[in-house]
Amino acid sequence: MKSSLKQQLVWASAGLGLALAGRSLYRRMNRLNLSGRTVLITGGSRGLGLVLARQFAAQGAKLILCGRNKDKLLRAGKELFENGANVSCITCDVTQPDQVKEMVSQIERHFNSIDVVVNNAGI
């Protein structure tokens, strides 16, 4: 077989492989569509929790932020809201079982379901 034909076959195979990989990635991304999904983030008022909240908001998720410090929580919620996020904030110390029960009750009253939970609170 001529070397130019071999080279063409190699490039064609590489192109096909790249196309298949791209199709697979596209399918995975669509499976992880978070638009309209409800995401609960504990420890969502700052740090990694807030960074994740921004990312989920950019993908169209509805956010529920949970944190101990009401002022920091409201500041984070305000920032997200001003950038177009659908966000709710619940003050809760997840180390306190009674506060967790109250948070769950609030979520059950106001939301149909939670699709994603990010347990980010540092306890």
DSSP file (Angstrom, degrees, kcal/mol; ACC not computed):
  #  RESIDUE AA STRUCTURE BP1 BP2  ACC     N-H-->O    O-->H-N    N-H-->O    O-->H-N    TCO  KAPPA ALPHA  PHI   PSI    X-CA   Y-CA   Z-CA
    1    1 A M              0   0    0      0, 0.0     2,-0.0     0, 0.0     5,-0.0   0.000 360.0 360.0 360.0 137.3    0.0    0.0    0.0
    2    2 A K     >  -     0   0    0      1,-0.1     4,-2.1     4,-0.0     5,-0.2  -0.327 360.0-123.4 -67.8 149.3    1.3    3.4   -0.9
    3    3 A S  H  > S+     0   0    0      1,-0.2     4,-2.5     2,-0.2     5,-0.1   0.840 110.7  55.6 -65.1 -33.0    2.4    5.6    2.0
    4    4 A S  H  > S+     0   0    0      2,-0.2     4,-2.1     1,-0.2    -1,-0.2   0.876 108.3  48.3 -67.9 -35.7    0.0    8.5    0.9
    5    5 A L  H  > S+     0   0    0      2,-0.2     4,-2.3     1,-0.2    -2,-0.2   0.902 111.4  50.2 -68.6 -40.7   -2.9    6.0    1.0
    6    6 A K  H  X S+     0   0    0     -4,-2.1     4,-2.4     1,-0.2    -2,-0.2   0.923 110.5  50.1 -60.9 -43.9   -1.9    4.8    4.5
    7    7 A Q  H  X S+     0   0    0     -4,-2.5     4,-2.5     1,-0.2    -2,-0.2   0.901 109.6  50.6 -62.9 -41.1   -1.6    8.4    5.6
    8    8 A Q  H  X S+     0   0    0     -4,-2.1     4,-2.6     1,-0.2    -1,-0.2   0.901 110.6  49.6 -63.1 -40.9   -5.1    9.2    4.3
    9    9 A L  H  X S+     0   0    0     -4,-2.3     4,-2.5     2,-0.2    -2,-0.2   0.894 110.2  50.7 -65.5 -39.5   -6.5    6.1    6.1
   10   10 A V  H  X S+     0   0    0     -4,-2.4     4,-2.5     2,-0.2    -2,-0.2   0.938 113.0  45.5 -62.3 -46.8   -4.9    7.2    9.3
   11   11 A W  H  X S+     0   0    0     -4,-2.5     4,-2.5     2,-0.2    -2,-0.2   0.890 112.6  50.8 -65.6 -39.0   -6.3   10.7    9.0
   12   12 A A  H  X S+     0   0    0     -4,-2.6     4,-2.4     2,-0.2    -1,-0.2   0.913 111.7  47.9 -64.1 -42.2   -9.7    9.4    8.1
   13   13 A S  H  X S+     0   0    0     -4,-2.5     4,-2.6     2,-0.2    -2,-0.2   0.910 111.8  49.7 -64.1 -42.7   -9.7    7.0   11.1
   14   14 A A  H  X S+     0   0    0     -4,-2.5     4,-2.4     2,-0.2    -2,-0.2   0.912 111.3  49.5 -62.8 -42.3   -8.6    9.8   13.4
   15   15 A G  H  X S+     0   0    0     -4,-2.5     4,-2.4     2,-0.2    -2,-0.2   0.906 111.2  48.8 -63.1 -42.4  -11.4   12.1   12.1
   16   16 A L  H  X S+     0   0    0     -4,-2.4     4,-2.5     2,-0.2    -2,-0.2   0.915 111.3  50.3 -63.5 -43.2  -14.0    9.3   12.6
   17   17 A G  H  X S+     0   0    0     -4,-2.6     4,-2.3     1,-0.2    -2,-0.2   0.906 111.1  48.8 -61.2 -42.3  -12.7    8.8   16.1
   18   18 A L  H  X S+     0   0    0     -4,-2.4     4,-2.5     2,-0.2    -1,-0.2   0.901 110.6  50.7 -64.5 -41.9  -12.9   12.5   16.9
   19   19 A A  H  X S+     0   0    0     -4,-2.4     4,-2.3     2,-0.2    -2,-0.2   0.913 111.5  47.8 -62.8 -43.1  -16.4   12.7   15.5
   20   20 A L  H  X S+     0   0    0     -4,-2.5     4,-2.2     2,-0.2    -2,-0.2   0.897 111.9  49.6 -65.8 -40.0  -17.5    9.7   17.6
   21   21 A A  H  X S+     0   0    0     -4,-2.3     4,-2.4     2,-0.2    -2,-0.2   0.910 111.2  49.9 -64.5 -41.9  -15.9   11.2   20.7
   22   22 A G  H  X S+     0   0    0     -4,-2.5     4,-2.5     2,-0.2    -2,-0.2   0.902 110.2  49.9 -62.4 -42.2  -17.6   14.5   20.1
   23   23 A R  H  X S+     0   0    0     -4,-2.3     4,-2.2     2,-0.2    -1,-0.2   0.904 110.9  49.8 -63.4 -41.2  -21.0   12.9   19.6
   24   24 A S  H  X S+     0   0    0     -4,-2.2     4,-2.1     2,-0.2    -2,-0.2   0.915 111.4  48.3 -63.5 -44.1  -20.6   11.0   22.9
   25   25 A L  H  X S+     0   0    0     -4,-2.4     4,-2.5     2,-0.2    -2,-0.2   0.914 110.1  52.2 -63.0 -43.5  -19.6   14.2   24.8
   26   26 A Y  H  X S+     0   0    0     -4,-2.5     4,-2.0     1,-0.2    -2,-0.2   0.910 109.6  49.4 -59.1 -43.6  -22.6   16.0   23.3
   27   27 A R  H  X S+     0   0    0     -4,-2.2     4,-1.8     1,-0.2    -1,-0.2   0.904 111.1  49.1 -64.0 -41.6  -25.0   13.2   24.4
   28   28 A R  H  X S+     0   0    0     -4,-2.1     4,-1.4     1,-0.2    -2,-0.2   0.914 109.2  52.4 -64.3 -42.1  -23.5   13.3   28.0
   29   29 A M  H  < S+     0   0    0     -4,-2.5    -1,-0.2     1,-0.2     3,-0.2   0.895 109.7  48.8 -61.9 -40.0  -23.9   17.0   28.2
   30   30 A N  H >< S+     0   0    0     -4,-2.0     3,-1.3     1,-0.2    -1,-0.2   0.834 106.5  56.4 -70.0 -31.4  -27.5   16.8   27.2
   31   31 A R  H 3< S+     0   0    0     -4,-1.8    -1,-0.2     1,-0.3    -2,-0.2   0.819 106.3  51.8 -66.6 -29.5  -28.1   14.1   29.8
   32   32 A L  T 3< S+     0   0    0     -4,-1.4     2,-0.4    -3,-0.2    -1,-0.3   0.034  76.3 149.1 -95.7  25.6  -26.8   16.4   32.4
   33   33 A N    <   -     0   0    0     -3,-1.3    -3,-0.1     1,-0.2    27,-0.1  -0.467  22.4-178.2 -63.7 117.8  -29.1   19.3   31.4
   34   34 A L    >   +     0   0    0     -2,-0.4     3,-2.2    25,-0.2    28,-0.2   0.369  32.1 133.5-101.2   3.1  -29.8   21.2   34.6
   35   35 A S  T 3  S+     0   0    0      1,-0.3    26,-0.2    26,-0.1    25,-0.2  -0.369  85.1   0.6 -59.3 121.8  -32.1   23.8   33.2
   36   36 A G  T 3  S+     0   0    0     24,-2.9    -1,-0.3     1,-0.3     2,-0.2   0.403 100.7 132.3  80.0  -3.1  -35.2   24.1   35.5
   37   37 A R    <   -     0   0    0     -3,-2.2    25,-3.4     1,-0.1     2,-0.5  -0.521  58.7-121.3 -80.3 150.1  -33.8   21.5   37.9
   38   38 A T  E     -a   62   0A   0     23,-0.2    77,-2.1    -2,-0.2    78,-1.9  -0.823  28.7-170.6 -96.6 126.0  -33.8   22.2   41.6
   39   39 A V  E     -ab  63 116A   0     23,-3.1    25,-2.6    -2,-0.5     2,-0.5  -0.970   9.2-158.9-121.9 122.4  -30.4   22.2   43.3
   40   40 A L  E     -ab  64 117A   0     76,-2.7    78,-3.1    -2,-0.5     2,-0.5  -0.883  10.5-172.2 -98.3 126.5  -29.9   22.4   47.1
   41   41 A I  E >   -ab  65 118A   0     23,-2.8    25,-2.4    -2,-0.5     3,-0.7  -0.952   9.3-156.2-122.5 111.6  -26.4   23.5   48.1
   42   42 A T  E 3  S+ab  66 119A   0     76,-2.4    78,-0.8    -2,-0.5    25,-0.2  -0.637  87.4  23.9 -80.3 145.3  -25.5   23.3   51.8
   43   43 A G  T >  S+     0   0    0     23,-1.5     3,-0.6    -2,-0.3     6,-0.4   0.875  84.9 145.0  67.3  35.7  -22.7   25.8   52.7
   44   44 A G  T <   +     0   0    0     22,-2.1    23,-0.2    -3,-0.7     9,-0.1   0.366  41.3  83.2 -90.8   5.0  -23.8   27.8   49.7
   45   45 A S  T 3  S-     0   0    0     21,-0.3     2,-0.3     1,-0.1    -1,-0.2   0.660 101.6  -4.6 -87.1 -14.0  -23.1   31.3   51.0
   46   46 A R  S X> S+     0   0    0     -3,-0.6     3,-0.9    30,-0.0     4,-0.9  -0.967 103.9  18.0-162.4 174.1  -19.4   31.5   50.2
   47   47 A G  H 3> S-     0   0    0     -2,-0.3     4,-2.1     1,-0.2     3,-0.3  -0.194 121.2  -7.7  59.7-141.0  -16.4   29.7   48.9
   48   48 A L  H 3> S+     0   0    0      1,-0.2     4,-2.8     2,-0.2    -1,-0.2   0.862 134.4  58.0 -59.2 -39.2  -16.8   26.5   46.9
   49   49 A G  H <> S+     0   0    0     -3,-0.9     4,-2.1    -6,-0.4    -1,-0.2   0.906 109.0  44.6 -59.4 -42.3  -20.6   26.4   47.6
   50   50 A L  H  X S+     0   0    0     -4,-0.9     4,-2.3    -3,-0.3    -1,-0.2   0.882 111.8  52.6 -70.5 -38.2  -21.1   29.9   46.1
   51   51 A V  H  X S+     0   0    0     -4,-2.1     4,-1.9     2,-0.2    -2,-0.2   0.934 111.6  46.7 -61.3 -45.2  -18.8   29.0   43.1
   52   52 A L  H  X S+     0   0    0     -4,-2.8     4,-2.9     1,-0.2     5,-0.2   0.896 109.2  55.0 -63.3 -39.8  -20.9   25.9   42.5
   53   53 A A  H  X S+     0   0    0     -4,-2.1     4,-2.7    -5,-0.2    -1,-0.2   0.915 106.8  50.7 -59.9 -43.1  -24.1   28.0   42.8
   54   54 A R  H  X S+     0   0    0     -4,-2.3     4,-2.2     2,-0.2    -1,-0.2   0.912 111.7  47.9 -60.2 -42.3  -22.9   30.4   40.1
   55   55 A Q  H  X S+     0   0    0     -4,-1.9     4,-0.9     2,-0.2    -2,-0.2   0.926 112.8  46.7 -66.3 -45.3  -22.2   27.4   37.8
   56   56 A F  H ><>S+     0   0    0     -4,-2.9     5,-2.3     1,-0.2     3,-0.6   0.903 112.0  52.0 -63.1 -40.2  -25.5   25.8   38.4
   57   57 A A  H ><5S+     0   0    0     -4,-2.7     3,-2.0     1,-0.2    -1,-0.2   0.900 104.1  56.5 -62.5 -40.5  -27.3   29.1   37.9
   58   58 A A  H 3<5S+     0   0    0     -4,-2.2    -1,-0.2     1,-0.3    -2,-0.2   0.762 105.7  52.4 -62.4 -23.9  -25.4   29.6   34.6
   59   59 A Q  T <<5S-     0   0    0     -4,-0.9    -1,-0.3    -3,-0.6   -25,-0.2   0.351 124.8-103.6 -93.8   5.1  -26.9   26.3   33.5
   60   60 A G  T < 5 +     0   0    0     -3,-2.0   -24,-2.9     1,-0.2    -3,-0.2   0.636  67.1 152.9  88.3  14.5  -30.5   27.4   34.4
   61   61 A A      < -     0   0    0     -5,-2.3    25,-0.6   -26,-0.2     2,-0.5  -0.435  47.7-121.1 -76.6 152.1  -30.9   25.5   37.6
   62   62 A K  E     -ac  38  86A   0    -25,-3.4   -23,-3.1   -28,-0.2     2,-0.4  -0.822  37.6-145.0 -87.4 130.4  -33.3   26.7   40.4
   63   63 A L  E     -ac  39  87A   0     23,-3.3    25,-2.1    -2,-0.5     2,-0.5  -0.789  24.7-172.8-108.5 141.1  -31.1   27.1   43.5
   64   64 A I  E     -ac  40  88A   0    -25,-2.6   -23,-2.8    -2,-0.4     2,-0.4  -0.976  18.4-162.8-122.2 114.3  -31.7   26.6   47.2
   65   65 A L  E     -ac  41  89A   0     23,-3.1    25,-2.8    -2,-0.5     2,-0.4  -0.821   4.4-168.4 -99.6 137.7  -28.8   27.9   49.3
   66   66 A C  E     +ac  42  90A   0    -25,-2.4   -22,-2.1    -2,-0.4   -23,-1.5  -0.983  19.2 145.7-124.4 134.6  -28.4   26.8   52.8
   67   67 A G  E     - c   0  91A   0     23,-1.4    25,-2.4    -2,-0.4    26,-0.1  -0.985  48.8-124.8-162.4 162.1  -26.0   28.3   55.3
   68   68 A R  S    S+     0   0    0     -2,-0.3     2,-0.8    23,-0.2    25,-0.1   0.873  93.0  70.3 -78.3 -39.0  -25.5   29.2   59.0
   69   69 A N     >  -     0   0    0      1,-0.2     4,-2.5    23,-0.1     5,-0.2  -0.719  64.7-163.0 -91.0 110.2  -24.8   32.9   58.6
   70   70 A K  H  > S+     0   0    0     -2,-0.8     4,-2.8     1,-0.2     5,-0.2   0.888  87.8  51.0 -59.7 -42.8  -28.0   34.8   57.5
   71   71 A D  H  > S+     0   0    0      2,-0.2     4,-2.2     1,-0.2    -1,-0.2   0.932 113.6  43.5 -63.5 -46.3  -26.1   37.9   56.4
   72   72 A K  H  > S+     0   0    0      2,-0.2     4,-2.3     1,-0.2    -1,-0.2   0.884 114.2  52.1 -65.5 -37.8  -23.6   36.0   54.2
   73   73 A L  H  X S+     0   0    0     -4,-2.5     4,-2.6     2,-0.2    -2,-0.2   0.930 111.2  45.5 -63.9 -46.4  -26.4   33.8   52.9
   74   74 A L  H  X S+     0   0    0     -4,-2.8     4,-2.6     2,-0.2    -1,-0.2   0.867 111.2  53.6 -66.9 -35.6  -28.6   36.8   51.9
   75   75 A R  H  X S+     0   0    0     -4,-2.2     4,-2.3    -5,-0.2    -1,-0.2   0.924 111.5  45.5 -62.8 -44.3  -25.6   38.5   50.3
   76   76 A A  H  X S+     0   0    0     -4,-2.3     4,-2.4     2,-0.2    -2,-0.2   0.924 113.2  50.1 -64.5 -44.2  -24.9   35.4   48.2
   77   77 A G  H  X S+     0   0    0     -4,-2.6     4,-2.7     1,-0.2    -2,-0.2   0.898 110.3  50.3 -61.1 -41.1  -28.6   35.1   47.3
   78   78 A K  H  X S+     0   0    0     -4,-2.6     4,-2.8     2,-0.2    -1,-0.2   0.925 109.9  50.1 -63.4 -44.9  -28.7   38.8   46.2
   79   79 A E  H  X S+     0   0    0     -4,-2.3     4,-0.9     1,-0.2    -2,-0.2   0.936 114.0  44.8 -58.7 -47.1  -25.6   38.4   44.0
   80   80 A L  H ><>S+     0   0    0     -4,-2.4     5,-2.6     1,-0.2     3,-0.6   0.919 113.5  49.9 -64.3 -44.1  -27.0   35.4   42.3
   81   81 A F  H ><5S+     0   0    0     -4,-2.7     3,-2.1     1,-0.2    -2,-0.2   0.912 107.2  54.2 -61.1 -44.0  -30.5   37.0   41.9
   82   82 A E  H 3<5S+     0   0    0     -4,-2.8    -1,-0.2     1,-0.3    -2,-0.2   0.728 106.5  53.8 -64.8 -20.6  -29.0   40.1   40.4
   83   83 A N  T <<5S-     0   0    0     -4,-0.9    -1,-0.3    -3,-0.6    -2,-0.2   0.201 130.9 -92.8 -98.1  14.8  -27.3   38.0   37.9
   84   84 A G  T < 5S+     0   0    0     -3,-2.1    -3,-0.2     1,-0.3    -2,-0.1   0.507  75.6 145.4  96.1   5.0  -30.5   36.3   36.8
   85   85 A A      < -     0   0    0     -5,-2.6     2,-0.9    -6,-0.2    -1,-0.3  -0.458  51.2-131.3 -79.3 149.4  -30.6   33.2   39.0
   86   86 A N  E     +c   62   0A   0    -25,-0.6   -23,-3.3    -2,-0.1     2,-0.4  -0.884  49.5 165.9 -92.7 103.6  -33.8   31.7   40.5
   87   87 A V  E     -c   63   0A   0     -2,-0.9     2,-0.3   -25,-0.2   -23,-0.2  -0.964  29.1-172.8-134.6 140.3  -32.6   31.4   44.1
   88   88 A S  E     -c   64   0A   0    -25,-2.1   -23,-3.1    -2,-0.4     2,-0.4  -0.955  15.6-149.3-124.1 147.6  -34.0   30.8   47.5
   89   89 A C  E     -c   65   0A   0     -2,-0.3     2,-0.4   -25,-0.2   -23,-0.2  -0.962  11.2-174.9-122.9 136.0  -32.1   31.0   50.8
   90   90 A I  E     -c   66   0A   0    -25,-2.8   -23,-1.4    -2,-0.4     2,-0.5  -0.984  21.9-137.1-130.3 120.2  -32.7   29.0   54.0
   91   91 A T  E     +c   67   0A   0     -2,-0.4     2,-0.3   -25,-0.2   -23,-0.2  -0.644  43.8 148.4 -75.8 124.6  -30.7   29.7   57.1
   92   92 A C        -     0   0    0    -25,-2.4     2,-0.8    -2,-0.5   -23,-0.1  -0.937  45.1-146.1-161.5 132.4  -29.7   26.4   58.6
   93   93 A D    >   -     0   0    0     -2,-0.3     3,-2.3     3,-0.1     7,-0.3  -0.906  18.0-156.1 -97.3 109.3  -26.9   24.9   60.7
   94   94 A V  T 3  S+     0   0    0     -2,-0.8    -1,-0.1     1,-0.3    29,-0.1   0.547  88.4  68.2 -70.3  -4.5  -26.7   21.3   59.3
   95   95 A T  T 3  S+     0   0    0      1,-0.1    -1,-0.3     4,-0.0    28,-0.0   0.538  88.5  76.1 -84.7  -6.1  -25.1   20.2   62.6
   96   96 A Q    X>  -     0   0    0     -3,-2.3     4,-2.0     1,-0.1     3,-0.7  -0.897  69.7-158.3-108.9 106.8  -28.4   20.9   64.4
   97   97 A P  H 3> S+     0   0    0      0, 0.0     4,-2.4     0, 0.0     5,-0.2   0.837  91.7  54.8 -54.2 -37.9  -31.0   18.1   63.6
   98   98 A D  H 3> S+     0   0    0      1,-0.2     4,-1.9     2,-0.2     5,-0.1   0.886 109.1  47.9 -65.7 -36.7  -34.0   20.4   64.5
   99   99 A Q  H <> S+     0   0    0     -3,-0.7     4,-2.4    -6,-0.2    -1,-0.2   0.867 110.5  51.8 -70.1 -35.9  -32.8   23.0   62.0
  100  100 A V  H  X S+     0   0    0     -4,-2.0     4,-2.6    -7,-0.3    -2,-0.2   0.919 108.7  50.9 -65.5 -42.5  -32.3   20.4   59.3
  101  101 A K  H  X S+     0   0    0     -4,-2.4     4,-2.3     1,-0.2    -2,-0.2   0.910 111.2  48.4 -60.5 -42.1  -35.9   19.1   59.9
  102  102 A E  H  X S+     0   0    0     -4,-1.9     4,-2.4     2,-0.2    -1,-0.2   0.900 110.4  51.2 -65.6 -40.3  -37.2   22.7   59.6
  103  103 A M  H  X S+     0   0    0     -4,-2.4     4,-2.5     2,-0.2    -2,-0.2   0.934 110.3  49.0 -61.2 -45.9  -35.2   23.2   56.4
  104  104 A V  H  X S+     0   0    0     -4,-2.6     4,-2.6     1,-0.2    -2,-0.2   0.901 110.1  51.9 -61.4 -41.2  -36.6   20.0   54.9
  105  105 A S  H  X S+     0   0    0     -4,-2.3     4,-2.0     2,-0.2    -1,-0.2   0.917 110.1  48.7 -61.3 -43.4  -40.1   21.1   55.9
  106  106 A Q  H  X S+     0   0    0     -4,-2.4     4,-1.7     1,-0.2    -2,-0.2   0.917 112.0  48.7 -62.3 -43.1  -39.6   24.4   54.1
  107  107 A I  H  X S+     0   0    0     -4,-2.5     4,-2.2     1,-0.2    -2,-0.2   0.917 110.0  51.2 -64.2 -43.0  -38.3   22.8   51.0
  108  108 A E  H  < S+     0   0    0     -4,-2.6    -1,-0.2     1,-0.2    -2,-0.2   0.866 111.3  49.1 -62.1 -36.1  -41.2   20.3   50.9
  109  109 A R  H  < S+     0   0    0     -4,-2.0    -1,-0.2    -5,-0.2    -2,-0.2   0.839 122.3  30.5 -71.2 -33.0  -43.7   23.2   51.2
  110  110 A H  H  < S+     0   0    0     -4,-1.7     2,-0.4    -5,-0.1    -2,-0.2   0.592 115.4  50.1-107.7 -12.6  -42.2   25.3   48.5
  111  111 A F     <  -     0   0    0     -4,-2.2     3,-0.1    -5,-0.2    -1,-0.1  -0.967  62.6-141.7-132.3 144.8  -40.6   22.9   46.0
  112  112 A N  S    S-     0   0    0     -2,-0.4     2,-0.3     1,-0.2    -1,-0.1   0.914  81.5 -26.7 -67.7 -43.1  -41.9   19.8   44.2
  113  113 A S        -     0   0    0     -6,-0.0     2,-0.5     0, 0.0    -1,-0.2  -0.974  55.0-115.3-161.5 168.1  -38.6   18.0   44.4
  114  114 A I        -     0   0    0     -2,-0.3   -75,-0.2     1,-0.1     3,-0.1  -0.982  22.0-176.6-114.5 126.6  -34.9   18.3   44.7
  115  115 A D  S    S+     0   0    0    -77,-2.1     2,-0.4    -2,-0.5   -76,-0.2   0.795  70.5  23.8 -91.9 -32.3  -33.0   17.0   41.7
  116  116 A V  E     -b   39   0A   0    -78,-1.9   -76,-2.7     2,-0.0     2,-0.5  -1.000  60.8-165.0-138.7 135.4  -29.4   17.6   43.0
  117  117 A V  E     -b   40   0A   0     -2,-0.4     2,-0.6   -78,-0.2   -76,-0.2  -0.987   1.3-167.8-120.3 127.2  -28.0   17.9   46.5
  118  118 A V  E     -b   41   0A   0    -78,-3.1   -76,-2.4    -2,-0.5     2,-1.5  -0.928   7.7-159.5-112.8 105.4  -24.5   19.3   47.1
  119  119 A N  E     +b   42   0A   0     -2,-0.6   -76,-0.1     1,-0.2   -78,-0.1  -0.667  37.8 142.5 -85.9  88.4  -23.5   18.6   50.7
  120  120 A N        +     0   0    0     -2,-1.5    -1,-0.2   -78,-0.8   -77,-0.2   0.485  20.5 125.4-107.8  -7.6  -20.8   21.3   50.9
  121  121 A A        -     0   0    0     -3,-0.2     2,-1.0     1,-0.1   -78,-0.1  -0.307  61.1-129.1 -61.1 132.2  -21.2   22.5   54.5
  122  122 A G              0   0    0      1,-0.2    -1,-0.1    -2,-0.0    -2,-0.1  -0.722 360.0 360.0 -84.0 105.4  -18.0   22.3   56.5
  123  123 A I              0   0    0     -2,-1.0    -1,-0.2   -29,-0.1    -2,-0.1   0.398 360.0 360.0-118.3 360.0  -18.9   20.5   59.6
